[in-house]
Amino acid sequence: MHEIDPGILAITEETAAWRRDFHAHPEVLYDVHRTAGLVAERLRGFGCDEVVTGIGRTGVVGVIRGRKSASGKVVALRADMDALPISEKTNLPHASTVPGKMHACGHDGHTAMLLGAARHLAATRDFDGTLVVVFQPAEEGGAGARAMIEDGLVSRFGIQEFYGMHTMPGLPLGAFATRPGAIMAATVYFDVTIEARGAHAAQPHKGIDPVLIAAHAITALQAIPARATDPLKSLVISVTRIDAGEALNVIPDSARLRGTIRFLNAEVGRETEARFRAVLDHTAKMFGASATIEYRYGYPVTLNHAAETAFAVEAARQVATAPVDDNLPPTMGGEDFSFMLQQRPGAFVFIGNGDTAPLHNPGFDFDDRAIPYGIAYWSAITRRAMPI
């Protein structure tokens, strides 16, 4: 069993109180003004050498310089602050007070743990270099990481390495998991409109039925991962919404399909787009209709760098009280930390949340017992990356 630094244990309960406050007051996308304001206020209170707000609209950056600066090294740790548009169903004392919004992905815990680490490291400063703590908005679909990068995050603060962390239900408390290479998928979102010809439902031969065409298209799309993609290369195509018609006795003029595509390999992604467009176009034309396709790329594949991943694993082993998995199977979820890993080497890891409801579920809650492990991990990354 590894022992957590007593200095970290001493601030755990207060850090948990911050976490529960964030949970009770969720904010989504870039509208994280309360959360960002509290983060900036606390970073100033910790004595950070520099606190900058408004990076990437509502992001916050704190700079902590170590006792020494001879190494010239600059390491960034990142947490996301935004919640989700989900109605909470936990009935906890700290449950969301904002209708239709909740922290269902643990970002309240991510923010609190990095704040706790900033407090601890600003007090001790037992490293040689500069630590940059990055608090990011809009991870949940808003590409807040990209916005911060476009606002000069990397060049302004001279960042050389990035490290990120995310809670994982089902992984034991005190455990960590990661892998080199692709750890999370690239995301694509599509919006397809099939233009046909409406008619009376009793006389379908006088029209062109877009609902029937949509049904054929959905079935045909599943042949792309099943029959047109190497079975050893992951691909998911999910049609998640269908909209068509208003009356029960009317064949509508059009049908709309929306959904998402996930992949771990860029070549698979390129091939999939070409096949996706061909399937929709040809299926529509086969029935005498047409398809308008909006195909929007979201986040790229989250690619962990090999050396930094090995480094992160060793840092995790220094603080974990359960086995550290260094070969975690990739997940098909998306993560905009991928943009940061495109800019600089680094690694993304998962921290155990125990046996809880899954992420993006109205019953989810971050387990505060994970907080000391998260703070200890960030501290280990900092001290090992920039030893005195």
Summary of the structure (lengths in Angstrom):
residues: 388
radius of gyration: 23.5
end to end distance: 25.8
largest distance: 81.5
contacts: 1407
relative contact order: 0.20
helix: 37%
strand: 27%
